[in-house]
Amino acid sequence: MLPKGFFDRRAVVMAGLALVLAGSAFGAAASNTSPIGSTNVTVADPTVPRPPGTPCTVQLFSGVAFNDFNPRPYAYTPPTGCGTHWSKVVLEADFSVTAGRQFDRTATLWLGGVNLYFGTTEEPSSTVAPSWHVERDLTDYSALLRQAGNGQALIGNVVDSTYTGVIYGSAKLLFYPVSILAPAAPAPDAVIPLGSDPIGNTVSLTTSTSQLSKSLTLPTNVERAYLDVFAQSQNADEFWYTCVPDQYAAEVQECGGGNFREAEVSIDGQPAGVAPVYPWIYSGGIDPYLWRPTTGVQTLNFMPYRIDLTPFAGVLSNGAAHQVAVSVAGANNYFSATASLLLYLDPHAKTVSGQIERNTLVGQPPTPTIGSTLSTDASGNITGAITTQLSRHFIITGYANTSRGRVETTVDQTVGFGDVQTFTINDTTYRQVTDQQTSSDSTSQSSIGGFVTGKYSEHVRYPLHLDVNEAIAADGSFRLATVAHQGDEKSTVHQLFGITLYSAKLNNTVDSDDTLAFDASGNLTSHSNQQSTQSFTFNDSLGGCYRTDVGSFNGAVSSYATGTGCPNKQNRVFWFTHPDGSPENGNAVLGW
């Protein structure tokens, strides 16, 4: 049965929700200024919505040049005048790169070993010096930000007579004070990095057995636990989504290692969770003109994938050291990884005990099924497809004896990966078409005495389509036409005592195409037909609505519409929601 007072708390929660919704103003999520004609970076992504009130600002660094591979350190001190608990904390960062030649570069910001931002940079041209703005909702990292610490910005960059683009950056944290209309956020009580660098850096995972891991002795009253995971492809793994299994690599003239990648989480060697890997394409990827002025999905601002480790809360609270690790299945030199453990502690108990009761992820290794219809005719022409498929369903259940009673948590998840690589290879054509779908359907459910108290469902899809078609002329010159489609689809539902409190849907798509022309020596001579569109939509059960569409032609913004389909054609979202796709805590009372 439920502990005494649970139904009273339910009434309080519902009344509090009604008060918050009645008193909260909608917040606009993006500027309505039209950028048509601009050659500067233009994306449809929403900014982080803000609560009412004037924030306190802490500048991390300003106008810093990145022209080598040395870190740019900074000292952090919590703000004064805004208390020690906040309704929201937002990172704002602005970057630019001078006109010239430069690669896209990985950009990360850190504090006390914890990642604050992860993304890549835009490539410049000889005539365009792009600048861009990124934001990240760091409210869940409030416990980290209550203490002074040291941080650093890392954007490794080569500047010489060939690569001339210098990258500049500034970053600040905005702390929104608590008020009647904007109560303190139910943020985790501890934020713990898995990396060993006390200031912060990524770890390179070169193979499937490489690990980002840390031995942790945690507080003895862990009630809920989550892990935010970033796994970014680098080096030979940058274009992992176009690679093929080793046995076919020479035949189709592609990179080996296969095209399945997935982040695996373990606790003390036991499988504990799975994070799908997004197929990010950076601004120099495949054909740089595809991403000017609109980049690919999340290119400039990655979103972490949050794994619910709450079934392990009782185990993690036993006072012993526990090894928490992240690996990337299929890694083939290499992935940059970082992860942060978020802990909610029982405020009314010094110790929490518990065990894992069921874990069907054990014994389900991430081994995809490979198929091929490739064939070679008498002239040596190759046609056919290579398929890669994997689907796993698992249930992890554990209990924790807390001050509220014995809480049982079940994570029920199905992760899927499907990829078809179709090839046409002959004397005049090399064409590779990639169709890939990564998916995750998960439910986190908590119960007391067999009665379900909280339930969170999340469905994500990462569709990717690439059509790279090389046409070779008799004189050896060739044209390379590329069509790309990326998607980021996410839907969430929060339930409390069987009542749906909140639901939301997000859809972000980018479609781009361009054709490059090369002479017989492989020198780029021209490009043509560059065009792209991005559409970003968000809707929730509270009436929040966001939509922005951007189109470009020949490197300049050709169309821009915002608010289409929303009431009064205005983007309006509540300040405590996540239209940008920031991760959510499924079993939090209000979910945000």
Sequence and secondary structure as in RCSB ss.txt:
>XXXX:A:sequence
MLPKGFFDRRAVVMAGLALVLAGSAFGAAASNTSPIGSTNVTVADPTVPRPPGTPCTVQLFSGVAFNDFNPRPYA
YTPPTGCGTHWSKVVLEADFSVTAGRQFDRTATLWLGGVNLYFGTTEEPSSTVAPSWHVERDLTDYSALLRQAGN
GQALIGNVVDSTYTGVIYGSAKLLFYPVSILAPAAPAPDAVIPLGSDPIGNTVSLTTSTSQLSKSLTLPTNVERA
YLDVFAQSQNADEFWYTCVPDQYAAEVQECGGGNFREAEVSIDGQPAGVAPVYPWIYSGGIDPYLWRPTTGVQTL
NFMPYRIDLTPFAGVLSNGAAHQVAVSVAGANNYFSATASLLLYLDPHAKTVSGQIERNTLVGQPPTPTIGSTLS
TDASGNITGAITTQLSRHFIITGYANTSRGRVETTVDQTVGFGDVQTFTINDTTYRQVTDQQTSSDSTSQSSIGG
FVTGKYSEHVRYPLHLDVNEAIAADGSFRLATVAHQGDEKSTVHQLFGITLYSAKLNNTVDSDDTLAFDASGNLT
SHSNQQSTQSFTFNDSLGGCYRTDVGSFNGAVSSYATGTGCPNKQNRVFWFTHPDGSPENGNAVLGW
>XXXX:A:secstr
   TTHHHHHHHHHHHHHHHHHH  EE  S     TT  S           SS  EEEEEEEEEEE SS  EEEE
E   SSS S EEEEEEEEEEEE SS     EEEEEETTEEEEEEE     SS   EEEEEEE GGGHHHHTS EE
EEEE     SSS    EEEEEEEEEEE  SSS      SEEEESSS SS   EEE STT  EEEEE   TTEEEE
EEEEEEEE GGGTTGGG   HHHHHHHT   S S  EEEEEETTEEEEEEE      TTSS GGGGSSS  TTTT
S   EEEE GGGHHHHTSSS EEEEEEEET  S EEEEEEEEEEE TT S  EEEEEEETTTT     EEEE  E
E TT  EEEEEEEEEEEEEEEEEEEEETTEEEEEEEEEEEEEEEEEEEEESSSEEEEEEEEEEEEEEEEEEEETT
EEEEEEEEEEEEEEEEEEEEEE TTS EEEEEEEEEEEEEEEEEEETTEEEEEEEEEEEEEEEEEEEE TTS EE
EEEEEEEEEEEEEEETTS EEEEEEEEETTEEEEEEESTTSGGG  BEETTS TT     TTSSS  
